[in-house]
Amino acid sequence: MKRLNLILLTLGILFQQQANACSIFTCSKNGQTLVGANEDEYTSFHYMWFVPATDNKYGAVFFGKNNMQTQAGMNEHGLFFDFAAIPRIESKNREVNFVTTAEILASCKNIEEALEMFKKYTFSAFSSQMLMADASGKSVLINADTIVHKTGDYQITTNFNVCNLQDNNYDCLRYDKIDNALAQTKDISVPFFREILDDVHQEGKVSTQYSNIYDLKNREIHINWFHNYNESIVIDLKEELEKGFRMENLWDLFNEKTFAAMNFQESEDSYYYHLIANEVEQKGVEAGIKMFEQFVNDHPDKAARIKEDFTWIPYSLIAKARVAYDNLSFDYYYIPFLTDYRMIWQSENKMLFQALKILEYIKSNNLNQNGFHFHEMVGYINMVLGKKEVSIKNYQKAIATVEKGSREEIRATKTLKKIKGTKFLPQADENLKYLKQTPPTTTPKVFAPDLISKKGEYEFGSVFNEKGTEFFYAVNVNGKEEIRCSELAASEWSKPKTIFSHELYGYNDPFLSTDEQRLYFISQRSMDGLTKKDDYDIWYANRTENGWSEPMNAGPNINTDADEYYISFTNDGTMYFSSNKNNGNFDIYISEMVDGEFQDPESLGEAINTSHYEADVFVAPDGSYLIFCATRPDGFGQGDFYISFKDTDGTWTKSRNMGDLVNSKGHELCPFVSKDGKFLFYTSNQDIYWVDAKIIGNYRN
């Protein structure tokens, strides 16, 4: 039989699971199109993540593993896919191009468009069979042998090659049960599909971890956890995509945890890996390493497996950084980004630095057993960070450790060739940084006079990106604020251009997120953007290929009916900001980022907040100090800068006035220290000033 021009990198390629996992079926009757799917797996750690639409990609939800390995998904147009394991279809090794199902959902609305896209590729998921369906009721089964279109009301896949249906050469009770139920029914519904899923669910080493029912026309998903069909949650895809990118642990979404579910989770081999990975993401690398060392000490009989699993955590972090970069998930469990040498991408996402830190720990503690994988990861991360020479050096070391002609050698060689031939986005030359301005001494001076700080204008809220190639700031124009940006390109800084403004309300206090993929700011914009509010909220825009997305509100955990001002972040994504929600008095608050969501803010306490005005807070990326504006009796003018340092016990020292070196009779506000730690920027006398950041050390003692 003719091989298909399609390769889908899927979980089936690497796991090669026994052919007894997953039951998937779709049926269209009486104007409804539903899909039912039991995800039968060896592991109980499963996640759901939402990838919003961009200018050229459709939004979608995906289900899969912590490392972004995709098992199933549905996009905003109701195009769906899922996979079942089947016996391996033998094929000759050959050079192939590939496309991921994530790319298909990002690019296609229906089966016709997906099949047209498939024509360019080769299907090499030789141990998997995919069911794809759309909102019109059409569906197909695809494997490396064939494409089979649905001809009746329904279509099913379990764990045998669909080609075997032609002569009834299969033995699968689950398939027969589903077939019988769908053939006899005159109507379909979510409860009916749930009954079928319950009837064919599995228990044991391979258990039904979660069961999904997709309503393709209404873009809803009904989810049950660990074959408990008494408790369900319902996902409205449109509503969830509007909330932005985030990842949810399916386990956390359900209130009822059965004994069977808890016992299965605690007994699986990768249990400790997932706990450590979650600790790293929620509390940082140091906390994750501490947990890892504790597990090794407490469970000597499992220490070898815990150590091996720990070395895989950097892969998960890199994968998530990639998804944050271009909103595409992966289908391929085993380092998908490393096999994709089609594209060089650059980012400074904090998860890349976390991955490097873990790799340093792995090396220093002799945990690495595979020199190829270690150097390939280090090389790949440095490629993404724009450190071309370091990347090349590590790829060369990786290639030297494996046999010539091996899959690893071919992959790394192609990636190395791509890196060598790619012109990387440069770090700004020191002479070009800071808009080519002559750096200040420890005496403050106006920044970029007549270019940024202009007579007759009120500039404030300035921030540079880490590479020193972008500069954002706010300007008050005729009583209304707007945000402008200047960019370095071809050794020249562009003329500042307005990127956010509105005739009814303003935008100000710009600040970049830790990974620099979001620009945060404040605005009196209403939620629908049509009117002006009485108070300021914190908003953000996502970086896109063409600039920035439409503004999105930071949400009710942050914003209130009072004012929220000025934003800054630590490396772990914790937001520092100010609000006058406490009886109209401005204080400084922090909100931790957990699983992509800002948590309820907490006041910084009496060392920082008083009965007077405290606002416009800048926190050092490592959380070691903060500078903020306050109006207090010991001040020099309308508003002064105060500074506080993080003590050894984790508390803040009593804040102190920074004196007349930076404070004046006027109002000092909007502090920002450049990412290289060299300069303090701030606003005074309606202009932006800068000063050598060495002065900060003077206050530490």
C-alpha positions in Angstrom: 0.0 0.0 0.0 1.3 3.5 -0.8 2.9 5.3 2.1 1.3 8.6 3.1 3.2 11.9 2.7 2.8 12.8 6.4 4.9 12.6 9.5 3.4 13.4 12.9 5.7 13.5 15.8 3.6 11.9 18.5 3.7 10.2 21.8 3.4 6.9 20.0 6.8 7.3 18.3 8.9 7.1 21.4 6.8 5.3 24.0 5.9 2.4 21.8 3.2 1.5 24.3 1.6 -1.9 24.3 -1.4 -2.0 22.0 -4.0 -1.8 24.8 -4.2 1.9 25.5 -6.8 4.6 24.6 -10.3 4.4 23.2 -11.4 7.2 20.9 -14.6 7.6 19.0 -16.7 10.3 17.3 -20.4 10.4 16.2 -22.6 12.9 14.5 -26.4 12.7 14.8 -29.3 15.2 15.1 -27.1 18.2 14.6 -24.5 17.3 17.2 -20.9 16.2 16.8 -19.2 14.7 19.8 -15.9 12.9 20.5 -15.2 10.6 23.4 -11.7 9.6 24.5 -10.3 7.5 27.3 -6.6 8.4 27.8 -5.1 5.1 29.1 -1.6 5.6 30.5 1.2 4.3 32.7 1.6 7.8 34.4 -1.0 9.9 36.2 0.6 13.3 35.8 -1.4 15.0 33.1 -1.9 18.6 32.2 -4.1 20.9 30.1 -2.7 24.1 28.5 -4.4 26.9 26.6 -2.5 28.5 23.7 -4.3 31.7 22.6 -4.6 32.8 19.0 -2.0 35.1 17.5 -2.1 37.1 14.2 -1.4 34.0 12.2 -2.3 31.0 14.5 -5.6 29.7 15.8 -6.0 29.3 19.5 -6.2 25.8 20.9 -6.3 23.6 24.1 -3.9 20.7 24.5 -3.8 17.7 26.8 -0.6 16.0 27.7 2.5 15.8 29.9 4.4 18.3 32.1 7.1 18.5 29.4 4.5 19.7 26.8 4.2 16.3 25.1 0.8 16.5 23.4 -1.7 13.7 23.6 -4.8 15.4 22.3 -6.2 18.8 21.5 -9.0 21.0 20.0 -8.7 24.4 18.3 -11.1 27.3 18.3 -12.8 26.1 15.2 -13.6 22.7 16.6 -10.8 20.7 14.8 -9.8 17.8 17.1 -7.1 15.1 17.2 -6.1 12.2 19.5 -4.0 9.1 19.2 -4.2 5.5 20.1 -1.3 3.0 20.2 -1.3 0.2 17.6 1.2 -2.6 16.7 4.2 -1.1 14.9 3.9 -0.8 11.1 7.2 -1.7 9.7 8.9 0.8 7.3 12.3 1.5 5.8 14.4 4.2 7.5 14.4 7.3 5.3 14.9 11.1 5.4 11.6 12.8 6.4 10.2 16.2 7.0 7.7 16.5 9.8 4.8 18.6 11.1 3.3 18.5 14.6 -0.4 18.2 15.3 0.0 21.5 17.2 1.0 23.1 13.9 -2.1 21.6 12.3 -4.4 23.0 14.9 -2.7 26.4 14.7 -3.1 26.5 10.9 -6.3 24.5 9.9 -10.0 25.0 10.5 -11.2 21.6 9.3 -10.4 18.1 8.0 -10.0 19.4 4.4 -7.4 22.0 5.3 -5.6 19.5 7.5 -5.4 16.8 4.8 -4.1 19.4 2.4 -1.4 20.3 4.9 -0.5 16.6 5.3 0.4 16.2 1.7 3.7 17.9 2.2 4.9 15.4 4.9 5.5 11.8 5.7 3.7 9.9 8.5 6.3 8.2 10.7 4.3 7.5 13.8 4.5 3.8 13.1 3.0 2.7 16.4 0.2 5.2 16.5 -3.2 5.8 14.9 -4.8 9.2 14.9 -8.5 10.1 14.8 -9.1 13.6 13.6 -12.6 15.2 13.5 -14.1 18.6 12.9 -17.2 20.6 13.8 -18.9 19.7 10.5 -19.0 16.0 11.5 -16.3 14.8 9.2 -13.5 12.6 10.6 -10.6 10.5 9.4 -8.4 7.7 10.8 -4.7 8.1 9.8 -1.8 5.7 10.3 1.4 5.0 8.3 -0.6 2.6 6.0 -3.7 4.5 5.2 -6.2 7.3 5.6 -9.8 6.2 6.2 -12.7 8.7 6.0 -15.8 8.3 8.1 -18.6 7.0 5.9 -21.5 6.6 8.4 -22.5 8.3 11.6 -19.5 7.3 13.6 -15.8 6.3 13.6 -13.7 4.5 16.2 -10.1 3.7 17.0 -8.8 1.6 19.8 -5.5 -0.4 19.4 -5.4 -2.2 16.1 -4.7 -1.1 12.6 -7.9 0.2 11.0 -6.9 -1.8 7.8 -7.7 -5.0 9.8 -11.4 -4.0 9.8 -11.7 -5.1 6.1 -11.5 -8.8 7.0 -12.4 -8.6 10.7 -8.8 -9.4 11.6 -8.9 -7.9 15.1 -9.6 -8.8 18.7 -10.7 -5.9 20.8 -13.7 -6.0 23.1 -13.6 -2.3 23.7 -14.0 -1.6 20.0 -17.0 -4.0 19.8 -18.7 -2.4 22.8 -18.3 1.1 21.4 -19.4 -0.1 17.9 -22.5 -1.7 19.3 -23.5 1.3 21.5 -23.2 3.8 18.6 -24.9 1.5 16.1 -28.0 1.1 18.2 -28.5 4.6 19.5 -30.8 7.1 17.7 -29.5 10.1 19.6 -26.2 11.1 21.2 -25.5 13.2 24.3 -22.7 13.9 26.7 -24.2 11.5 29.4 -24.5 8.8 26.7 -20.9 9.2 25.7 -19.9 9.1 29.4 -21.6 5.8 29.8 -19.6 4.4 26.9 -16.3 5.7 28.3 -17.2 4.2 31.7 -18.0 0.8 30.1 -14.6 0.6 28.3 -12.3 2.2 30.9 -9.2 0.3 32.0 -7.7 -0.4 35.4 -4.3 -1.8 36.4 -0.8 -0.8 35.3 -2.3 0.9 32.3 -5.3 2.8 33.7 -7.7 5.3 32.3 -6.2 8.5 33.6 -8.8 11.0 32.3 -11.8 10.8 30.0 -12.8 13.7 27.7 -16.0 14.4 25.8 -15.5 17.1 23.1 -18.5 19.0 21.8 -16.9 20.2 18.6 -19.7 22.6 17.6 -20.0 24.3 20.9 -16.3 24.1 21.7 -16.8 22.6 25.1 -14.9 19.8 26.8 -16.3 17.6 29.6 -13.5 16.0 31.7 -13.5 13.2 34.2 -10.5 12.2 36.2 -9.1 8.7 36.7 -12.3 6.8 35.6 -14.4 8.6 38.2 -17.5 9.4 36.2 -19.4 11.0 39.1 -17.4 14.3 39.1 -17.0 16.3 35.9 -15.7 19.7 34.9 -16.7 21.6 31.8 -14.3 23.7 29.7 -15.6 26.5 27.5 -12.7 26.9 25.1 -13.6 30.5 24.0 -13.7 31.7 27.5 -10.5 30.0 28.6 -8.5 31.2 25.6 -9.4 34.8 26.4 -7.6 34.4 29.7 -4.2 33.9 28.0 -1.6 31.1 28.0 -1.6 28.9 31.0 -1.1 25.3 32.1 -3.3 23.4 34.5 -2.6 20.2 36.4 -5.7 18.1 35.8 -5.3 16.5 39.2 -5.8 19.9 40.9 -9.1 20.6 39.1 -11.0 17.8 40.8 -12.2 17.9 44.4 -12.7 14.2 44.8 -9.5 12.2 44.9 -10.3 8.5 45.1 -8.0 6.1 46.9 -7.3 4.3 43.6 -6.2 7.6 42.0 -3.9 8.5 44.9 -2.4 5.0 45.2 -1.7 4.9 41.4 0.0 8.2 41.4 2.3 7.5 44.4 3.3 4.1 43.1 4.3 5.1 39.6 8.0 5.3 38.7 8.0 9.0 37.7 6.3 10.2 40.9 9.4 12.0 42.3 10.3 13.5 39.0 7.0 15.3 38.8 7.1 16.6 42.4 10.6 18.0 41.8 9.7 19.5 38.5 6.7 21.3 40.0 8.8 22.5 42.9 11.3 24.1 40.5 8.6 25.8 38.5 6.7 27.1 41.6 9.5 27.9 44.0 12.7 28.0 42.0 15.8 25.9 41.2 17.2 26.0 44.8 14.0 24.6 46.2 13.8 21.9 43.6 17.4 20.8 44.2 16.7 20.7 48.0 13.7 18.5 47.4 15.7 16.3 45.0 18.5 15.8 47.6 15.9 15.0 50.3 14.2 12.4 48.2 17.6 10.7 47.4 18.4 10.6 51.1 15.0 9.4 52.2 14.6 6.7 49.5 18.0 5.0 48.9 16.3 2.1 47.2 14.9 4.5 44.5 17.9 6.9 44.5 19.2 5.8 41.1 15.9 6.3 39.4 15.3 9.7 41.1 18.8 10.9 39.9 18.1 9.7 36.4 14.8 11.4 36.2 16.2 14.7 37.6 18.4 15.0 34.6 15.3 15.2 32.4 13.9 18.3 34.1 15.9 20.8 31.9 14.2 19.3 28.8 10.8 20.2 30.3 11.9 23.8 31.1 13.3 24.3 27.5 10.1 22.9 26.0 7.9 25.3 28.0 10.2 28.3 27.1 9.7 27.3 23.4 5.9 27.2 23.8 6.0 30.6 25.5 8.0 31.9 22.5 5.8 30.9 19.6 2.6 29.4 21.1 3.3 25.9 19.6 3.1 22.8 21.6 4.9 19.5 20.8 3.8 16.0 20.0 7.2 14.4 20.5 8.2 13.3 23.9 11.9 13.0 23.4 13.5 16.5 23.1 11.3 17.6 20.2 12.9 21.1 20.0 16.3 19.4 19.5 15.1 17.5 16.5 13.6 20.5 14.9 16.6 22.0 13.2 14.3 23.9 10.7 14.2 27.0 12.9 16.6 29.0 15.1 14.7 31.0 17.8 16.0 33.4 20.4 14.6 34.1 23.8 15.7 35.0 27.3 12.9 33.2 29.1 13.7 32.6 32.8 13.1 28.9 32.3 16.2 28.7 30.1 18.4 30.1 32.9 16.7 27.6 35.3 17.6 24.8 32.9 21.2 25.9 32.8 21.4 26.2 36.5 20.2 22.6 36.9 22.7 21.4 34.3 25.5 23.1 36.2 24.4 21.2 39.3 24.2 17.9 37.4 27.7 18.4 36.1 29.2 19.5 39.4 27.6 16.5 41.2 28.5 13.9 38.5 24.9 13.0 37.8 25.2 13.1 34.0 25.6 9.7 32.4 25.2 10.8 28.8 27.8 13.4 27.5 25.9 13.8 24.3 22.6 14.8 25.8 24.4 17.1 28.3 26.4 19.0 25.7 23.4 19.1 23.3 21.2 20.7 25.9 23.8 23.2 26.9 24.5 24.0 23.2 20.8 24.3 22.4 20.1 26.7 25.4 23.0 28.9 24.4 21.8 29.0 20.8 18.4 30.3 22.1 20.2 32.8 24.3 22.1 34.1 21.3 25.5 32.9 22.5 26.6 31.5 19.1 30.2 30.5 19.9 29.3 28.8 23.2 26.5 26.9 21.4 28.8 25.8 18.6 31.5 24.6 21.0 29.0 22.4 22.9 27.5 20.9 19.8 30.9 20.0 18.6 31.6 18.3 22.0 28.2 16.5 21.7 29.0 15.1 18.2 32.4 13.9 19.4 30.7 11.6 21.9 28.5 9.5 19.5 29.0 7.2 16.6 29.2 8.7 13.1 26.0 8.1 11.2 23.9 7.6 14.4 20.6 9.3 14.7 22.1 11.6 17.4 25.1 12.5 15.3 22.9 13.3 12.3 20.6 15.5 14.4 23.3 17.4 16.1 25.3 17.9 12.9 22.3 19.4 11.1 21.5 21.7 14.0 25.2 22.8 14.2 25.1 23.6 10.5 22.0 25.6 10.9 23.5 27.5 13.9 26.7 28.3 11.9 24.7 29.6 9.0 22.3 31.8 11.0 22.8 35.4 11.8 21.9 35.9 15.4 20.2 38.9 16.8 23.2 40.8 18.3 23.7 42.0 21.8 23.9 45.7 21.6 27.5 47.0 21.3 28.4 48.9 24.4 28.9 52.0 22.4 25.4 51.6 20.9 23.5 50.9 24.2 21.4 53.4 25.9 20.6 55.3 22.7 24.4 56.0 22.2 24.3 58.4 25.2 27.4 59.1 27.3 27.0 57.2 30.5 26.6 59.2 33.7 28.8 59.2 36.8 27.5 59.0 40.3 26.0 62.4 39.7 22.5 62.1 38.0 21.9 63.8 34.6 19.1 64.0 32.1 18.8 61.0 29.8 18.9 61.6 26.1 18.0 65.3 26.1 16.0 66.5 23.1 15.6 62.9 21.9 13.7 61.3 24.8 13.6 64.0 27.5 12.1 66.9 25.7 11.1 70.4 26.7 7.4 70.8 27.0 6.8 67.0 27.5 6.5 64.9 30.7 8.4 61.6 30.3 8.3 58.8 32.9 8.3 55.1 33.4 11.3 54.0 31.3 12.6 50.5 30.8 15.3 48.8 28.6 15.2 45.2 27.5 18.1 42.9 28.6 20.0 43.1 25.4 19.8 46.9 25.4 18.1 47.0 22.0 14.6 48.2 23.0 13.6 51.2 25.1 10.1 51.8 26.3 8.8 54.9 28.1 5.7 56.9 28.7 4.9 60.5 27.8 2.1 62.8 28.9 0.7 64.5 25.8 -2.0 67.1 26.5 -2.9 65.5 29.8 -3.1 62.0 28.4 -0.3 59.4 28.6 0.9 57.2 25.8 3.7 54.6 25.6 6.5 55.0 23.1 9.3 52.7 22.0 12.7 53.1 20.3 14.6 50.1 18.8 18.2 49.5 17.8 18.6 48.1 14.3 21.6 48.2 12.0 23.6 50.2 14.5 21.0 53.0 14.6 18.2 53.7 17.1 14.8 54.3 15.6 12.9 57.5 16.1 10.5 56.8 19.1 7.1 55.6 17.9 3.9 55.4 19.9 2.8 51.8 20.5 -0.1 52.4 22.9 -2.4 55.4 23.0 -6.1 56.2 23.0 -8.2 59.3 22.6 -10.2 58.6 25.8 -7.7 57.2 28.2 -3.9 56.8 28.7 -1.3 54.1 29.0 1.7 54.5 31.2 4.3 52.9 33.6 5.6 50.3 31.0 7.6 47.4 32.4 8.8 44.2 30.7 8.0 40.8 32.2 10.9 38.6 33.2 10.9 36.7 29.9 10.3 39.9 28.0 7.4 38.4 26.1 4.9 40.7 27.8 4.8 44.5 28.2 3.0 45.5 31.4 1.5 48.9 32.0 -1.3 50.7 33.7 -4.4 52.3 32.1 -7.8 53.7 32.9 -9.1 51.7 30.0 -12.4 49.9 30.6 -12.6 46.1 30.1 -14.1 46.5 26.6 -11.7 49.3 25.7 -14.6 51.7 24.7 -14.7 54.0 27.7 -12.4 55.5 30.5 -12.6 54.2 34.0 -12.2 56.2 37.2 -9.3 54.1 38.4 -6.1 52.6 37.0 -5.7 48.9 36.4 -2.6 46.8 35.5 -2.7 45.5 31.9 -0.3 43.7 29.6 0.2 42.9 25.9 1.9 39.8 24.5 4.8 40.1 22.1 3.9 39.0 18.6 5.6 38.8 15.3 4.3 42.2 14.3 4.7 44.0 17.6 2.2 43.6 20.5 -1.2 42.1 21.0 -4.3 43.9 22.1 -4.1 44.9 25.9 -5.3 42.3 28.3 -6.3 42.9 31.9 -4.1 41.3 34.6 -7.2 40.0 36.3 -9.2 40.3 39.5 -6.4 38.9 41.7 -4.4 42.0 41.0 -6.9 44.7 40.0 -9.5 46.3 42.2 -11.9 49.2 42.1 -9.1 51.3 43.5 -5.9 52.3 41.7 -3.0 49.9 40.9 0.3 51.6 39.9 3.7 50.7 38.5 4.9 47.2 38.1 8.2 45.3 38.4 9.2 41.7 38.7 11.7 39.4 40.3 13.3 36.6 38.3 10.7 34.0 39.5 7.9 36.2 38.1 6.7 37.7 41.4 5.0 41.0 40.7 5.6 44.1 42.9 3.2 47.0 42.5 1.3 49.6 44.5 -2.4 50.2 45.2 -4.6 52.5 47.3 -7.2 49.8 48.0 -6.5 50.1 51.7 -8.7 53.1 52.6 -7.3 55.2 49.8 -3.7 55.0 51.1 -1.1 53.8 48.6 1.0 50.8 49.8 3.3 48.3 48.1 2.1 44.7 47.4 3.5 41.5 46.0 1.8 38.8 44.0 3.4 35.5 43.3 3.0 33.8 39.9 1.9 30.1 40.4 0.9 27.9 37.4 0.6 31.0 35.2 -1.8 32.8 37.6 -1.1 35.8 39.9 -2.0 35.0 43.4 -3.8 37.2 45.9 -1.5 40.1 46.7 0.2 40.5 50.1 1.3 43.8 51.7 5.1 44.2 52.2 4.6 45.1 55.8 5.7 47.8 58.2 9.3 48.0 57.1 8.1 49.3 53.8 4.5 50.5 54.2 3.4 53.3 56.5 0.4 55.5 56.9 2.0 57.7 54.2 2.1 57.3 50.4 4.3 54.4 49.1 4.2 53.6 45.4 6.3 53.2 42.2 8.4 50.3 43.4 11.3 48.7 41.6 12.5 45.4 42.9 15.9 43.9 42.0 15.5 40.8 39.7 17.1 38.7 42.4 14.9 40.2 45.1 17.8 41.6 47.1 16.6 45.2 47.3 13.8 47.5 46.3 13.5 51.2 45.6 10.2 53.1 45.8 8.7 56.5 46.0 7.2 57.8 49.3 5.8 61.0 50.7 7.0 61.1 54.3 7.8 63.8 56.9 11.6 63.3 56.5 11.4 63.8 52.7 13.1 66.5 50.6 10.1 67.3 48.3 6.8 66.2 47.0 7.9 62.5 46.7 11.3 60.9 47.5 13.0 57.6 46.8 13.5 55.2 49.7 15.5 52.0 49.6 15.3 48.7 51.6 17.4 45.5 51.4 16.4 41.9 51.9 18.0 40.7 55.2 19.6 37.2 55.7 16.4 36.0 57.4 14.3 37.0 54.3 12.7 40.1 55.9 13.1 43.7 54.6 15.3 46.2 56.4 13.6 49.4 57.5 13.4 51.6 54.5 15.6 54.7 54.4 15.5 57.9 52.4 18.1 57.9 49.6 19.1 61.5 50.3 19.6 64.6 48.2 21.9 62.7 45.7 18.7 61.6 43.8 15.9 63.4 45.7 15.0 67.0 45.1 12.3 69.5 46.1 10.2 68.0 43.3 8.7 64.6 42.8 11.0 61.6 42.1 9.2 58.5 40.6 9.4 55.5 38.3 12.8 54.0 39.3 14.3 51.3 37.1 17.7 49.7 37.2 19.0 48.4 33.9 19.3 44.6 33.5 23.1 44.8 33.5 22.9 46.5 36.9 24.9 49.5 35.7 22.4 52.4 35.8 19.5 53.7 37.8 16.8 55.5 35.7 14.1 57.6 37.1 11.8 60.6 36.5 12.4 64.0 38.1 11.2 67.5 37.1 9.2 65.9 34.3 12.3 64.4 32.6 14.0 61.0 32.7 17.3 61.0 34.6 20.0 58.3 35.0 22.9 57.8 37.4 25.6 55.1 38.0 23.9 52.3 39.9 27.0 52.0 42.1 25.3 54.5 44.4 22.9 51.7 45.5 25.7 50.0 47.3 26.3 53.1 49.4 23.0 52.6 51.2 23.5 48.9 52.0 25.5 49.8 55.1 
